[in-house]
Amino acid sequence: VLVERFESLRRDTAALYAGCYVAELLDALTDRHDPHPRLFDAAQVTLRHLGDPVSRPSRTLRFELACLRE
């Protein structure tokens, strides 16, 4: 079920690639049917802010750190 559209990912190729990276990390570091609510929330926040090219690197780094913590 579609819950939220991340429009910035549709308009900016660099944002799209960063979003794909977030998805790849989630896929590689989590198992199916093993919920990680904090990691999901961190991914949502990250995807919402990837449209800003200035904060994109720091947002991506924050998500990587959230993955390590989880």
Summary of the structure (lengths in Angstrom):
residues: 70
radius of gyration: 11.7
end to end distance: 24.9
largest distance: 34.5
contacts: 170
relative contact order: 0.20
helix: 70%
strand: 0%
